[in-house]
Amino acid sequence: MTLVFVVNSGSSSLKYQLVDVDAEEALESGTIERIGEPGGDAPDHEAALRGVLEGIGERDLAAVGHRVVHGGSRFRAAVVVDDGVERAINELSALAPLHNPANLAGIRAARGALPGTPHVAVFDTAFHQTMPRAAYRYAIDREVADRHRIRRYGFHGTSHKFVSERAAAFLGRPLGELRQIVLHLGNGASACAIDRGSSVDTSMGMTPLEGLVMGTRSGDLDPAILPHLGRVAALGLPELDTLLNRRSGLAGLTGSGDMRDVLSKAQSGDDTAEEALEVWAHRIRHYVGAYLAVLGGVDAISFTAGVGENTPALRARALAGLEALGIVVDRVRNGADSRAVRRISPDDSPTAVLVIPTNEELEIARQSAAAVAD
């Protein structure tokens, strides 16, 4: 039994799982909320972790695996944490000011609570470090971009990696011969083009704001909109940041960032909600078409995450009209009530369309166990 304790630390929360990597099973899991707040579950992250560890009892841990959002261009794989890695994660907080400091707080607390256990940082961005320069470089002044580390990094890497490998196993084909598109569709959403196991393009960019329409984030838009709003609406940088990250996406289009609300309104005849779903689906098809060109064809398209796994109507809508490209969704298969890995395209269609439940905690545990075994 290989046990890895997986930690996902937020600014005032801590999610955890105790994972048996060999059995691919979560033995314990939970969330500590309102850390450091009046009436919260714990005064700080270290106290929260110590409470969790007392609850699960004495365990022989192979590692503690930590989700870290941003690894910049420095980290291409999971790494065992030492003081130098801590410093690097802290330096990269400039690229992820809402996430890396919270992730680092969890690492420091866990290293204090479990000093004799190896700790591993697993980066959301690492999987995408195989992207070619043509995919990750923005066409702005090179000196400015390099000085301020402005480039596409991509996110949801642990999910894209897990799902692409699970797709290959399900299809019974080597990962190294498959061209895949993974659609991670939740409140946050991203698409990824994966060529023979390597990420070659992805929709999120320097931050998780770029790309698909999300719950509260805009995704792609003309960058000239920002200075335009500064001039005509007198919006400053904080207001623009709030607009694009918290008041856009489905929330901006309909008033609700919850896809279940939007879908319910659309089914009740709400024209605004119906339009929002069309904008959402159009953006997905836009990326699927682009990645077909990038990959030179596609063997498998996988839906994952909350919306992708659980909403048949939206899966069908997202790929509607692509039948001439060999991408077909079978109505009966797509509508089946199942939580298993499954194919929702006809057996004879050129592209396998799959639904694959993601498991980022298991992927973090796997990478952590592999890092300490090296």
C-alpha positions as CSV (number, residue, x, y, z in Angstrom):
1,M,0.0,0.0,0.0
2,T,1.4,3.4,-1.1
3,L,-0.2,6.2,0.9
4,V,0.0,9.8,-0.2
5,F,-1.7,12.6,1.8
6,V,-2.9,15.2,-0.8
7,V,-3.3,18.8,0.2
8,N,-5.0,21.6,-1.7
9,S,-4.6,24.7,0.3
10,G,-6.6,27.9,-0.3
11,S,-6.3,31.2,1.5
12,S,-8.9,30.3,4.1
13,S,-9.6,26.6,3.3
14,L,-7.8,23.3,3.1
15,K,-9.0,20.3,1.1
16,Y,-7.3,16.9,1.7
17,Q,-7.4,13.3,0.7
18,L,-5.6,10.3,1.9
19,V,-5.0,8.3,-1.2
20,D,-3.9,4.7,-1.6
21,V,-2.1,5.0,-4.9
22,D,-1.8,1.3,-5.6
23,A,-5.6,0.8,-5.2
24,E,-6.4,4.2,-6.7
25,E,-8.7,4.8,-3.8
26,A,-9.3,7.7,-1.4
27,L,-9.4,6.4,2.2
28,E,-10.2,9.7,3.8
29,S,-11.2,13.2,2.5
30,G,-12.5,16.4,3.7
31,T,-12.4,20.2,3.8
32,I,-11.5,22.6,6.6
33,E,-13.1,26.0,6.0
34,R,-12.8,29.6,7.3
35,I,-9.3,29.1,8.5
36,G,-8.1,32.1,10.5
37,E,-11.6,33.7,10.5
38,P,-13.7,34.4,13.6
39,G,-15.7,31.2,14.4
40,G,-13.8,29.3,11.8
41,D,-12.6,25.7,11.9
42,A,-9.0,26.5,12.7
43,P,-6.8,29.5,13.6
44,D,-4.2,28.8,10.9
45,H,-3.2,26.2,8.3
46,E,-0.9,24.3,10.6
47,A,-3.5,23.9,13.3
48,A,-5.9,22.7,10.6
49,L,-3.5,20.2,9.3
50,R,-2.6,18.9,12.8
51,G,-6.3,18.4,13.5
52,V,-6.8,16.4,10.3
53,L,-3.7,14.3,10.9
54,E,-4.9,13.5,14.5
55,G,-8.2,12.5,13.0
56,I,-6.8,10.0,10.5
57,G,-4.3,8.6,12.9
58,E,-0.8,7.3,12.6
59,R,-0.1,6.4,8.9
60,D,3.1,5.4,7.0
61,L,3.0,8.1,4.4
62,A,5.1,7.8,1.3
63,A,4.7,11.5,0.6
64,V,2.6,14.6,1.1
65,G,1.5,15.9,-2.3
66,H,0.6,19.6,-2.7
67,R,-1.3,21.2,-5.5
68,V,0.4,24.4,-6.6
69,V,-1.3,26.5,-9.2
70,H,1.7,28.2,-10.9
71,G,5.1,26.8,-11.6
72,G,6.0,29.3,-14.3
73,S,8.5,28.0,-16.9
74,R,10.8,26.7,-14.2
75,F,8.9,23.6,-13.1
76,R,8.2,21.0,-15.8
77,A,7.3,18.2,-13.4
78,A,6.5,17.5,-9.8
79,V,9.4,18.2,-7.4
80,V,10.3,17.3,-3.9
81,V,10.0,20.4,-1.8
82,D,13.0,22.0,-0.1
83,D,13.7,25.5,1.0
84,G,14.8,26.5,-2.6
85,V,11.5,25.2,-4.1
86,E,9.6,27.1,-1.4
87,R,11.4,30.3,-2.4
88,A,10.7,29.7,-6.1
89,I,6.9,29.2,-5.4
90,N,6.9,32.4,-3.5
91,E,8.7,34.3,-6.3
92,L,6.1,32.9,-8.8
93,S,3.3,34.5,-6.6
94,A,3.6,37.5,-8.9
95,L,2.0,35.4,-11.6
96,A,-0.7,33.8,-9.4
97,P,-1.2,36.2,-6.4
98,L,-4.5,34.6,-5.4
99,H,-3.3,31.1,-5.4
100,N,0.5,30.5,-4.9
101,P,0.6,32.3,-1.5
102,A,-2.2,30.1,-0.2
103,N,-0.6,26.9,-1.7
104,L,2.7,27.9,0.0
105,A,0.9,28.4,3.3
106,G,-0.3,24.8,3.1
107,I,3.2,23.5,2.2
108,R,4.8,25.3,5.1
109,A,2.2,24.2,7.5
110,A,2.5,20.6,6.4
111,R,6.3,20.6,6.5
112,G,6.0,21.8,10.1
113,A,3.4,19.1,11.0
114,L,5.1,16.3,9.1
115,P,8.9,17.1,9.1
116,G,10.0,13.5,8.5
117,T,7.8,12.9,5.4
118,P,8.9,14.1,2.0
119,H,6.7,16.8,0.5
120,V,6.1,17.1,-3.2
121,A,4.8,20.1,-5.2
122,V,2.6,19.2,-8.2
123,F,2.0,22.2,-10.5
124,D,-1.1,22.9,-12.6
125,T,1.1,24.4,-15.2
126,A,3.8,21.7,-15.5
127,F,2.0,19.5,-18.0
128,H,1.8,22.3,-20.5
129,Q,5.5,23.0,-20.5
130,T,5.8,20.8,-23.6
131,M,4.0,23.4,-25.7
132,P,6.1,24.7,-28.6
133,R,7.1,28.4,-28.6
134,A,4.6,29.1,-31.4
135,A,1.8,28.1,-29.0
136,Y,3.0,29.8,-25.8
137,R,4.5,33.0,-27.0
138,Y,2.3,36.2,-27.3
139,A,3.1,38.6,-30.1
140,I,4.0,41.6,-27.9
141,D,7.3,43.3,-27.4
142,R,9.8,40.5,-26.8
143,E,11.8,42.4,-24.1
144,V,8.8,43.4,-22.2
145,A,7.4,39.8,-22.4
146,D,10.6,38.2,-21.3
147,R,11.3,40.6,-18.5
148,H,7.8,40.1,-16.9
149,R,7.4,36.4,-17.8
150,I,4.4,37.1,-20.0
151,R,3.6,33.9,-22.0
152,R,0.9,31.2,-22.1
153,Y,1.3,28.8,-19.2
154,G,-2.0,26.9,-19.2
155,F,-3.7,25.3,-16.2
156,H,-5.8,22.2,-15.2
157,G,-2.6,20.3,-16.2
158,T,-3.2,17.5,-13.7
159,S,-6.7,16.9,-15.0
160,H,-5.7,17.0,-18.7
161,K,-2.8,14.6,-18.0
162,F,-5.0,12.2,-16.0
163,V,-7.9,12.2,-18.5
164,S,-5.7,11.7,-21.6
165,E,-4.0,8.7,-20.0
166,R,-7.3,7.2,-18.9
167,A,-8.7,7.7,-22.4
168,A,-5.8,5.8,-23.9
169,A,-6.3,3.0,-21.4
170,F,-10.0,2.8,-22.1
171,L,-9.5,2.7,-25.9
172,G,-6.8,0.1,-25.5
173,R,-4.3,2.1,-27.5
174,P,-0.8,3.4,-26.7
175,L,-0.8,7.0,-25.4
176,G,2.1,7.6,-27.8
177,E,0.0,7.2,-30.9
178,L,-3.1,9.2,-30.0
179,R,-4.1,12.8,-30.9
180,Q,-6.5,14.0,-28.3
181,I,-8.5,17.0,-27.2
182,V,-9.6,17.2,-23.6
183,L,-12.4,19.5,-22.6
184,H,-12.3,20.3,-18.9
185,L,-15.6,21.9,-18.4
186,G,-16.6,23.2,-14.9
187,N,-16.9,26.6,-13.3
188,G,-13.4,27.0,-14.6
189,A,-13.0,25.6,-18.1
190,S,-10.1,24.8,-20.5
191,A,-9.4,22.8,-23.7
192,C,-6.1,21.1,-24.4
193,A,-4.6,19.6,-27.5
194,I,-2.5,16.6,-26.6
195,D,-0.2,15.0,-29.2
196,R,1.0,11.5,-28.3
197,G,0.9,12.3,-24.6
198,S,2.3,15.8,-24.7
199,S,0.4,19.1,-24.4
200,V,0.9,21.1,-27.5
201,D,-1.7,23.9,-27.0
202,T,-4.2,24.9,-24.4
203,S,-6.9,27.6,-24.0
204,M,-5.9,29.2,-20.7
205,G,-3.0,31.6,-21.0
206,M,-0.7,33.5,-18.6
207,T,-3.7,33.3,-16.2
208,P,-6.8,31.1,-16.0
209,L,-8.8,34.0,-17.5
210,E,-8.1,33.3,-21.2
211,G,-10.0,30.8,-23.4
212,L,-13.4,29.3,-22.9
213,V,-16.5,31.0,-21.4
214,M,-16.6,30.1,-17.7
215,G,-18.8,30.6,-14.7
216,T,-17.7,34.1,-13.9
217,R,-14.7,34.6,-16.2
218,S,-14.9,36.1,-19.7
219,G,-12.5,33.9,-21.6
220,D,-11.2,35.3,-24.9
221,L,-11.9,38.9,-25.7
222,D,-10.4,41.8,-27.7
223,P,-7.7,43.3,-25.4
224,A,-8.6,46.8,-26.7
225,I,-11.9,46.5,-24.7
226,L,-10.0,47.2,-21.5
227,P,-8.5,50.6,-22.4
228,H,-11.8,51.4,-24.1
229,L,-13.7,50.8,-20.9
230,G,-11.0,52.9,-19.1
231,R,-11.8,55.8,-21.3
232,V,-15.6,55.7,-21.7
233,A,-16.6,54.1,-18.4
234,A,-13.7,55.4,-16.2
235,L,-13.0,51.9,-14.9
236,G,-9.7,51.5,-13.2
237,L,-7.6,48.3,-13.0
238,P,-9.3,46.9,-10.0
239,E,-12.7,47.4,-11.5
240,L,-11.6,45.8,-14.8
241,D,-10.1,42.8,-13.0
242,T,-13.4,42.3,-11.1
243,L,-15.4,42.7,-14.3
244,L,-13.4,40.1,-16.2
245,N,-12.9,37.5,-13.4
246,R,-16.1,37.8,-11.3
247,R,-18.8,39.6,-13.4
248,S,-18.3,37.9,-16.8
249,G,-18.8,34.5,-18.3
250,L,-22.2,33.0,-17.7
251,A,-22.7,35.3,-14.7
252,G,-22.2,38.3,-16.9
253,L,-24.5,37.0,-19.6
254,T,-27.3,35.7,-17.4
255,G,-26.8,36.9,-13.8
256,S,-25.9,33.4,-12.6
257,G,-22.5,31.7,-12.9
258,D,-24.0,28.3,-12.1
259,M,-24.5,26.3,-15.3
260,R,-27.4,24.4,-13.7
261,D,-29.3,27.7,-13.3
262,V,-28.5,28.8,-16.8
263,L,-29.6,25.5,-18.3
264,S,-32.8,25.5,-16.3
265,K,-33.7,29.0,-17.5
266,A,-32.9,28.1,-21.1
267,Q,-35.1,25.1,-20.9
268,S,-37.9,27.3,-19.6
269,G,-37.7,29.5,-22.6
270,D,-35.4,32.3,-21.3
271,D,-33.8,33.8,-24.5
272,T,-30.9,35.4,-22.6
273,A,-29.9,32.0,-21.1
274,E,-30.3,30.3,-24.5
275,E,-28.0,32.9,-26.0
276,A,-25.5,32.4,-23.2
277,L,-25.4,28.6,-23.9
278,E,-24.8,29.3,-27.6
279,V,-21.9,31.6,-26.8
280,W,-20.5,29.0,-24.4
281,A,-20.8,26.2,-27.0
282,H,-19.6,28.3,-29.9
283,R,-16.4,29.0,-28.0
284,I,-15.8,25.3,-27.4
285,R,-16.4,24.4,-31.1
286,H,-14.0,27.2,-32.0
287,Y,-11.2,25.6,-30.0
288,V,-12.1,22.1,-31.1
289,G,-11.7,23.3,-34.7
290,A,-8.4,25.0,-34.0
291,Y,-7.0,22.0,-32.3
292,L,-8.0,19.7,-35.1
293,A,-5.8,21.9,-37.3
294,V,-3.0,22.0,-34.7
295,L,-3.0,18.2,-34.3
296,G,-3.7,17.4,-38.0
297,G,-6.8,15.3,-36.9
298,V,-8.1,13.9,-33.7
299,D,-8.5,10.3,-32.4
300,A,-10.4,11.1,-29.2
301,I,-12.2,14.0,-27.6
302,S,-12.9,13.7,-23.9
303,F,-15.4,15.6,-21.7
304,T,-14.5,15.9,-18.0
305,A,-15.1,18.0,-14.8
306,G,-18.5,18.9,-13.4
307,V,-20.3,20.2,-16.5
308,G,-18.5,17.9,-18.9
309,E,-19.2,14.8,-16.9
310,N,-22.8,15.4,-15.8
311,T,-24.7,17.3,-18.5
312,P,-25.5,15.3,-21.6
313,A,-27.4,18.2,-23.3
314,L,-24.4,20.4,-23.1
315,R,-22.0,17.8,-24.4
316,A,-24.3,17.3,-27.5
317,R,-24.6,21.1,-27.9
318,A,-20.8,21.6,-27.7
319,L,-20.0,19.3,-30.6
320,A,-23.2,19.9,-32.7
321,G,-22.5,20.4,-36.4
322,L,-19.1,18.7,-36.5
323,E,-20.4,15.4,-38.0
324,A,-18.7,16.1,-41.3
325,L,-15.4,16.2,-39.4
326,G,-16.0,12.7,-38.0
327,I,-17.2,13.9,-34.6
328,V,-20.5,12.4,-33.7
329,V,-22.4,12.2,-30.4
330,D,-24.8,9.2,-30.1
331,R,-28.0,10.4,-28.4
332,V,-28.7,7.2,-26.5
333,R,-25.1,6.7,-25.3
334,N,-24.8,10.3,-24.4
335,G,-28.0,10.2,-22.3
336,A,-27.1,7.1,-20.3
337,D,-26.9,7.6,-16.6
338,S,-23.4,6.5,-15.7
339,R,-20.4,7.6,-13.7
340,A,-18.1,5.2,-15.5
341,V,-15.6,6.0,-18.3
342,R,-17.6,5.6,-21.4
343,R,-17.8,6.2,-25.2
344,I,-20.7,8.4,-26.3
345,S,-19.9,8.3,-30.0
346,P,-20.9,5.4,-32.4
347,D,-18.3,2.6,-32.5
348,D,-17.6,3.2,-36.2
349,S,-17.1,7.0,-36.0
350,P,-13.6,8.1,-36.8
351,T,-13.2,10.1,-33.5
352,A,-14.0,8.5,-30.2
353,V,-16.0,10.9,-28.0
354,L,-15.6,10.0,-24.4
355,V,-16.8,11.0,-20.9
356,I,-14.0,10.5,-18.4
357,P,-14.4,11.5,-14.7
358,T,-11.3,13.4,-13.7
359,N,-9.4,12.7,-10.5
360,E,-6.9,15.4,-9.8
361,E,-6.2,14.2,-6.3
362,L,-5.2,10.7,-7.6
363,E,-3.0,12.3,-10.2
364,I,-1.3,14.4,-7.6
365,A,-0.8,11.4,-5.4
366,R,0.6,9.4,-8.4
367,Q,3.1,12.1,-9.3
368,S,4.1,12.6,-5.7
369,A,4.8,8.9,-5.2
370,A,6.8,8.8,-8.4
371,A,8.8,11.9,-7.4
372,V,10.0,10.4,-4.1
373,A,10.7,7.0,-5.7
374,D,13.1,8.6,-8.2
